[in-house]
């Protein structure tokens, strides 16, 4: 009789703990929801318009995928690189750049070369630099 009662108590306690954990994790997920405040206007910079210090940072990191930010206290530069690719012909699409109640969200996608094009066999290092207004917010790359 004592063994059965112990099993029931253990199952009940485990059930309660599972329910509490589920509720607590739900609260955590809800508090991490971002509320989009607005899209940010941006300019995609050509290589010659990138600040020299940022250009040097990109050059150091271009072999591997990278994400970095740079500011001159007037503008915020968001840079996303996709590392070494075996051929040329890649482009990068900006999926989002927005301000939320918690941070700045930046998202891009690497677009491969058009299969109908004869791509050169020279490796490339696709990256993009977005210039936007300076905001004292953390940038989250998605």
Rosetta constraint file for C-alpha pairs under 8 A:
AtomPair CA 1 CA 5 HARMONIC 6.32 0.50
AtomPair CA 2 CA 6 HARMONIC 6.10 0.50
AtomPair CA 3 CA 7 HARMONIC 6.30 0.50
AtomPair CA 4 CA 8 HARMONIC 6.29 0.50
AtomPair CA 5 CA 9 HARMONIC 6.24 0.50
AtomPair CA 6 CA 10 HARMONIC 6.11 0.50
AtomPair CA 7 CA 11 HARMONIC 6.06 0.50
AtomPair CA 8 CA 12 HARMONIC 6.05 0.50
AtomPair CA 9 CA 13 HARMONIC 6.08 0.50
AtomPair CA 10 CA 14 HARMONIC 6.04 0.50
AtomPair CA 11 CA 15 HARMONIC 6.03 0.50
AtomPair CA 12 CA 16 HARMONIC 6.19 0.50
AtomPair CA 13 CA 17 HARMONIC 6.11 0.50
AtomPair CA 14 CA 18 HARMONIC 6.04 0.50
AtomPair CA 15 CA 19 HARMONIC 6.19 0.50
AtomPair CA 16 CA 20 HARMONIC 6.15 0.50
AtomPair CA 17 CA 21 HARMONIC 6.07 0.50
AtomPair CA 18 CA 22 HARMONIC 6.11 0.50
AtomPair CA 19 CA 23 HARMONIC 6.23 0.50
AtomPair CA 20 CA 24 HARMONIC 6.09 0.50
AtomPair CA 21 CA 25 HARMONIC 6.05 0.50
AtomPair CA 22 CA 26 HARMONIC 6.18 0.50
AtomPair CA 23 CA 27 HARMONIC 6.37 0.50
AtomPair CA 24 CA 28 HARMONIC 6.34 0.50
AtomPair CA 25 CA 29 HARMONIC 6.19 0.50
AtomPair CA 26 CA 30 HARMONIC 6.18 0.50
AtomPair CA 27 CA 31 HARMONIC 6.23 0.50
AtomPair CA 28 CA 32 HARMONIC 6.48 0.50
AtomPair CA 29 CA 33 HARMONIC 6.77 0.50
AtomPair CA 34 CA 100 HARMONIC 6.02 0.50
AtomPair CA 34 CA 101 HARMONIC 6.39 0.50
AtomPair CA 34 CA 102 HARMONIC 6.69 0.50
AtomPair CA 35 CA 100 HARMONIC 5.30 0.50
AtomPair CA 35 CA 101 HARMONIC 5.53 0.50
AtomPair CA 35 CA 102 HARMONIC 7.86 0.50
AtomPair CA 36 CA 98 HARMONIC 6.97 0.50
AtomPair CA 36 CA 99 HARMONIC 6.09 0.50
AtomPair CA 36 CA 100 HARMONIC 4.21 0.50
AtomPair CA 36 CA 101 HARMONIC 6.53 0.50
AtomPair CA 37 CA 98 HARMONIC 7.50 0.50
AtomPair CA 37 CA 99 HARMONIC 5.59 0.50
AtomPair CA 37 CA 100 HARMONIC 5.01 0.50
AtomPair CA 37 CA 101 HARMONIC 6.42 0.50
AtomPair CA 38 CA 98 HARMONIC 5.72 0.50
AtomPair CA 38 CA 99 HARMONIC 5.46 0.50
AtomPair CA 38 CA 100 HARMONIC 7.07 0.50
AtomPair CA 39 CA 96 HARMONIC 7.74 0.50
AtomPair CA 39 CA 97 HARMONIC 6.02 0.50
AtomPair CA 39 CA 98 HARMONIC 4.11 0.50
AtomPair CA 39 CA 99 HARMONIC 6.17 0.50
AtomPair CA 40 CA 97 HARMONIC 5.69 0.50
AtomPair CA 40 CA 98 HARMONIC 5.00 0.50
AtomPair CA 40 CA 99 HARMONIC 6.55 0.50
AtomPair CA 40 CA 132 HARMONIC 7.10 0.50
AtomPair CA 40 CA 133 HARMONIC 7.95 0.50
AtomPair CA 41 CA 97 HARMONIC 7.84 0.50
AtomPair CA 41 CA 132 HARMONIC 6.22 0.50
AtomPair CA 41 CA 133 HARMONIC 7.74 0.50
AtomPair CA 42 CA 130 HARMONIC 6.04 0.50
AtomPair CA 42 CA 131 HARMONIC 5.36 0.50
AtomPair CA 42 CA 132 HARMONIC 4.61 0.50
AtomPair CA 42 CA 133 HARMONIC 7.72 0.50
AtomPair CA 43 CA 130 HARMONIC 5.57 0.50
AtomPair CA 43 CA 131 HARMONIC 5.13 0.50
AtomPair CA 43 CA 132 HARMONIC 6.66 0.50
AtomPair CA 44 CA 128 HARMONIC 7.00 0.50
AtomPair CA 44 CA 129 HARMONIC 5.78 0.50
AtomPair CA 44 CA 130 HARMONIC 4.76 0.50
AtomPair CA 44 CA 131 HARMONIC 6.40 0.50
AtomPair CA 45 CA 49 HARMONIC 5.84 0.50
AtomPair CA 45 CA 50 HARMONIC 6.26 0.50
AtomPair CA 45 CA 128 HARMONIC 7.55 0.50
AtomPair CA 45 CA 129 HARMONIC 5.63 0.50
AtomPair CA 45 CA 130 HARMONIC 6.26 0.50
AtomPair CA 45 CA 131 HARMONIC 6.86 0.50
AtomPair CA 46 CA 50 HARMONIC 6.77 0.50
AtomPair CA 46 CA 129 HARMONIC 7.95 0.50
AtomPair CA 47 CA 55 HARMONIC 7.93 0.50
AtomPair CA 50 CA 54 HARMONIC 6.68 0.50
AtomPair CA 50 CA 55 HARMONIC 6.11 0.50
AtomPair CA 50 CA 129 HARMONIC 7.61 0.50
AtomPair CA 51 CA 55 HARMONIC 6.16 0.50
AtomPair CA 52 CA 56 HARMONIC 6.26 0.50
AtomPair CA 53 CA 57 HARMONIC 6.50 0.50
AtomPair CA 54 CA 58 HARMONIC 6.25 0.50
AtomPair CA 54 CA 70 HARMONIC 6.81 0.50
AtomPair CA 55 CA 59 HARMONIC 6.22 0.50
AtomPair CA 56 CA 60 HARMONIC 6.33 0.50
AtomPair CA 57 CA 61 HARMONIC 6.41 0.50
AtomPair CA 58 CA 62 HARMONIC 5.68 0.50
AtomPair CA 61 CA 65 HARMONIC 7.64 0.50
AtomPair CA 61 CA 66 HARMONIC 6.68 0.50
AtomPair CA 62 CA 66 HARMONIC 7.35 0.50
AtomPair CA 62 CA 81 HARMONIC 6.61 0.50
AtomPair CA 62 CA 82 HARMONIC 7.68 0.50
AtomPair CA 62 CA 83 HARMONIC 5.42 0.50
AtomPair CA 62 CA 84 HARMONIC 6.99 0.50
AtomPair CA 62 CA 125 HARMONIC 6.08 0.50
AtomPair CA 62 CA 127 HARMONIC 7.96 0.50
AtomPair CA 63 CA 83 HARMONIC 4.79 0.50
AtomPair CA 63 CA 84 HARMONIC 5.10 0.50
AtomPair CA 63 CA 125 HARMONIC 6.94 0.50
AtomPair CA 64 CA 81 HARMONIC 7.72 0.50
AtomPair CA 64 CA 82 HARMONIC 6.76 0.50
AtomPair CA 64 CA 83 HARMONIC 4.01 0.50
AtomPair CA 64 CA 84 HARMONIC 6.35 0.50
AtomPair CA 65 CA 80 HARMONIC 7.71 0.50
AtomPair CA 65 CA 81 HARMONIC 5.23 0.50
AtomPair CA 65 CA 82 HARMONIC 4.30 0.50
AtomPair CA 65 CA 83 HARMONIC 4.21 0.50
AtomPair CA 65 CA 84 HARMONIC 7.85 0.50
AtomPair CA 66 CA 79 HARMONIC 7.98 0.50
AtomPair CA 66 CA 80 HARMONIC 5.84 0.50
AtomPair CA 66 CA 81 HARMONIC 5.02 0.50
AtomPair CA 66 CA 82 HARMONIC 6.60 0.50
AtomPair CA 66 CA 83 HARMONIC 7.22 0.50
AtomPair CA 67 CA 78 HARMONIC 7.70 0.50
AtomPair CA 67 CA 79 HARMONIC 5.75 0.50
AtomPair CA 67 CA 80 HARMONIC 4.56 0.50
AtomPair CA 67 CA 81 HARMONIC 6.35 0.50
AtomPair CA 67 CA 141 HARMONIC 7.43 0.50
AtomPair CA 68 CA 78 HARMONIC 6.15 0.50
AtomPair CA 68 CA 79 HARMONIC 5.26 0.50
AtomPair CA 68 CA 80 HARMONIC 6.60 0.50
AtomPair CA 69 CA 76 HARMONIC 7.11 0.50
AtomPair CA 69 CA 77 HARMONIC 5.57 0.50
AtomPair CA 69 CA 78 HARMONIC 4.64 0.50
AtomPair CA 69 CA 79 HARMONIC 6.00 0.50
AtomPair CA 69 CA 139 HARMONIC 7.67 0.50
AtomPair CA 70 CA 76 HARMONIC 6.03 0.50
AtomPair CA 70 CA 77 HARMONIC 5.03 0.50
AtomPair CA 70 CA 78 HARMONIC 6.62 0.50
AtomPair CA 71 CA 75 HARMONIC 5.78 0.50
AtomPair CA 71 CA 76 HARMONIC 4.66 0.50
AtomPair CA 71 CA 77 HARMONIC 5.94 0.50
AtomPair CA 71 CA 134 HARMONIC 7.26 0.50
AtomPair CA 72 CA 76 HARMONIC 7.05 0.50
AtomPair CA 73 CA 134 HARMONIC 6.31 0.50
AtomPair CA 74 CA 133 HARMONIC 7.05 0.50
AtomPair CA 74 CA 134 HARMONIC 5.56 0.50
AtomPair CA 75 CA 131 HARMONIC 6.59 0.50
AtomPair CA 75 CA 132 HARMONIC 5.79 0.50
AtomPair CA 75 CA 133 HARMONIC 4.88 0.50
AtomPair CA 75 CA 134 HARMONIC 4.32 0.50
AtomPair CA 76 CA 131 HARMONIC 5.82 0.50
AtomPair CA 76 CA 132 HARMONIC 5.32 0.50
AtomPair CA 76 CA 133 HARMONIC 5.75 0.50
AtomPair CA 76 CA 134 HARMONIC 4.65 0.50
AtomPair CA 76 CA 135 HARMONIC 7.07 0.50
AtomPair CA 77 CA 129 HARMONIC 6.43 0.50
AtomPair CA 77 CA 130 HARMONIC 5.50 0.50
AtomPair CA 77 CA 131 HARMONIC 4.61 0.50
AtomPair CA 77 CA 132 HARMONIC 6.43 0.50
AtomPair CA 78 CA 129 HARMONIC 5.63 0.50
AtomPair CA 78 CA 130 HARMONIC 5.05 0.50
AtomPair CA 78 CA 131 HARMONIC 6.55 0.50
AtomPair CA 79 CA 127 HARMONIC 7.09 0.50
AtomPair CA 79 CA 128 HARMONIC 5.63 0.50
AtomPair CA 79 CA 129 HARMONIC 4.41 0.50
AtomPair CA 79 CA 130 HARMONIC 6.32 0.50
AtomPair CA 80 CA 108 HARMONIC 7.86 0.50
AtomPair CA 80 CA 127 HARMONIC 5.51 0.50
AtomPair CA 80 CA 128 HARMONIC 5.50 0.50
AtomPair CA 80 CA 129 HARMONIC 6.72 0.50
AtomPair CA 81 CA 125 HARMONIC 7.36 0.50
AtomPair CA 81 CA 126 HARMONIC 5.93 0.50
AtomPair CA 81 CA 127 HARMONIC 3.91 0.50
AtomPair CA 81 CA 128 HARMONIC 6.42 0.50
AtomPair CA 82 CA 110 HARMONIC 7.37 0.50
AtomPair CA 82 CA 125 HARMONIC 6.74 0.50
AtomPair CA 82 CA 126 HARMONIC 5.73 0.50
AtomPair CA 82 CA 127 HARMONIC 6.05 0.50
AtomPair CA 83 CA 125 HARMONIC 5.42 0.50
AtomPair CA 83 CA 126 HARMONIC 6.75 0.50
AtomPair CA 83 CA 127 HARMONIC 7.90 0.50
AtomPair CA 84 CA 123 HARMONIC 6.59 0.50
AtomPair CA 84 CA 124 HARMONIC 5.84 0.50
AtomPair CA 84 CA 125 HARMONIC 4.81 0.50
AtomPair CA 84 CA 126 HARMONIC 7.51 0.50
AtomPair CA 85 CA 123 HARMONIC 5.51 0.50
AtomPair CA 85 CA 124 HARMONIC 5.22 0.50
AtomPair CA 85 CA 125 HARMONIC 6.08 0.50
AtomPair CA 85 CA 126 HARMONIC 7.64 0.50
AtomPair CA 86 CA 121 HARMONIC 6.72 0.50
AtomPair CA 86 CA 122 HARMONIC 6.74 0.50
AtomPair CA 86 CA 123 HARMONIC 4.49 0.50
AtomPair CA 86 CA 124 HARMONIC 6.56 0.50
AtomPair CA 87 CA 119 HARMONIC 6.47 0.50
AtomPair CA 87 CA 120 HARMONIC 5.91 0.50
AtomPair CA 87 CA 121 HARMONIC 4.84 0.50
AtomPair CA 87 CA 122 HARMONIC 5.22 0.50
AtomPair CA 87 CA 123 HARMONIC 4.62 0.50
AtomPair CA 87 CA 124 HARMONIC 5.80 0.50
AtomPair CA 88 CA 113 HARMONIC 7.15 0.50
AtomPair CA 88 CA 119 HARMONIC 6.05 0.50
AtomPair CA 88 CA 120 HARMONIC 5.91 0.50
AtomPair CA 88 CA 121 HARMONIC 6.95 0.50
AtomPair CA 88 CA 122 HARMONIC 6.31 0.50
AtomPair CA 88 CA 123 HARMONIC 6.15 0.50
AtomPair CA 88 CA 124 HARMONIC 5.18 0.50
AtomPair CA 89 CA 112 HARMONIC 6.83 0.50
AtomPair CA 89 CA 113 HARMONIC 4.53 0.50
AtomPair CA 89 CA 114 HARMONIC 7.35 0.50
AtomPair CA 89 CA 119 HARMONIC 6.21 0.50
AtomPair CA 89 CA 120 HARMONIC 7.87 0.50
AtomPair CA 90 CA 110 HARMONIC 7.02 0.50
AtomPair CA 90 CA 111 HARMONIC 5.68 0.50
AtomPair CA 90 CA 112 HARMONIC 4.83 0.50
AtomPair CA 90 CA 113 HARMONIC 5.02 0.50
AtomPair CA 90 CA 126 HARMONIC 6.64 0.50
AtomPair CA 91 CA 110 HARMONIC 6.08 0.50
AtomPair CA 91 CA 111 HARMONIC 5.14 0.50
AtomPair CA 91 CA 112 HARMONIC 6.72 0.50
AtomPair CA 91 CA 113 HARMONIC 7.61 0.50
AtomPair CA 91 CA 126 HARMONIC 6.98 0.50
AtomPair CA 92 CA 108 HARMONIC 6.60 0.50
AtomPair CA 92 CA 109 HARMONIC 5.61 0.50
AtomPair CA 92 CA 110 HARMONIC 4.67 0.50
AtomPair CA 92 CA 111 HARMONIC 5.68 0.50
AtomPair CA 92 CA 126 HARMONIC 7.53 0.50
AtomPair CA 92 CA 127 HARMONIC 7.30 0.50
AtomPair CA 92 CA 128 HARMONIC 6.89 0.50
AtomPair CA 93 CA 108 HARMONIC 5.45 0.50
AtomPair CA 93 CA 109 HARMONIC 5.20 0.50
AtomPair CA 93 CA 110 HARMONIC 6.54 0.50
AtomPair CA 93 CA 111 HARMONIC 7.06 0.50
AtomPair CA 94 CA 107 HARMONIC 6.17 0.50
AtomPair CA 94 CA 108 HARMONIC 4.41 0.50
AtomPair CA 94 CA 109 HARMONIC 6.61 0.50
AtomPair CA 95 CA 106 HARMONIC 7.74 0.50
AtomPair CA 95 CA 107 HARMONIC 5.20 0.50
AtomPair CA 95 CA 108 HARMONIC 4.99 0.50
AtomPair CA 95 CA 109 HARMONIC 6.83 0.50
AtomPair CA 96 CA 105 HARMONIC 7.09 0.50
AtomPair CA 96 CA 106 HARMONIC 5.58 0.50
AtomPair CA 96 CA 107 HARMONIC 5.03 0.50
AtomPair CA 96 CA 108 HARMONIC 6.93 0.50
AtomPair CA 97 CA 104 HARMONIC 7.10 0.50
AtomPair CA 97 CA 105 HARMONIC 5.57 0.50
AtomPair CA 97 CA 106 HARMONIC 4.58 0.50
AtomPair CA 97 CA 107 HARMONIC 6.53 0.50
AtomPair CA 98 CA 104 HARMONIC 5.70 0.50
AtomPair CA 98 CA 105 HARMONIC 5.37 0.50
AtomPair CA 98 CA 106 HARMONIC 6.83 0.50
AtomPair CA 99 CA 103 HARMONIC 6.08 0.50
AtomPair CA 99 CA 104 HARMONIC 4.56 0.50
AtomPair CA 99 CA 105 HARMONIC 6.39 0.50
AtomPair CA 100 CA 104 HARMONIC 5.99 0.50
AtomPair CA 100 CA 105 HARMONIC 7.24 0.50
AtomPair CA 102 CA 137 HARMONIC 7.77 0.50
AtomPair CA 103 CA 137 HARMONIC 5.29 0.50
AtomPair CA 103 CA 138 HARMONIC 5.15 0.50
AtomPair CA 103 CA 139 HARMONIC 5.94 0.50
AtomPair CA 103 CA 140 HARMONIC 6.83 0.50
AtomPair CA 104 CA 137 HARMONIC 6.31 0.50
AtomPair CA 104 CA 138 HARMONIC 6.10 0.50
AtomPair CA 104 CA 139 HARMONIC 4.64 0.50
AtomPair CA 104 CA 140 HARMONIC 5.99 0.50
AtomPair CA 105 CA 139 HARMONIC 5.89 0.50
AtomPair CA 105 CA 140 HARMONIC 4.93 0.50
AtomPair CA 105 CA 141 HARMONIC 6.01 0.50
AtomPair CA 105 CA 142 HARMONIC 6.83 0.50
AtomPair CA 106 CA 139 HARMONIC 6.95 0.50
AtomPair CA 106 CA 140 HARMONIC 6.19 0.50
AtomPair CA 106 CA 141 HARMONIC 4.96 0.50
AtomPair CA 106 CA 142 HARMONIC 5.99 0.50
AtomPair CA 107 CA 141 HARMONIC 5.84 0.50
AtomPair CA 107 CA 142 HARMONIC 4.79 0.50
AtomPair CA 108 CA 142 HARMONIC 7.56 0.50
AtomPair CA 113 CA 117 HARMONIC 7.27 0.50
AtomPair CA 113 CA 119 HARMONIC 7.11 0.50
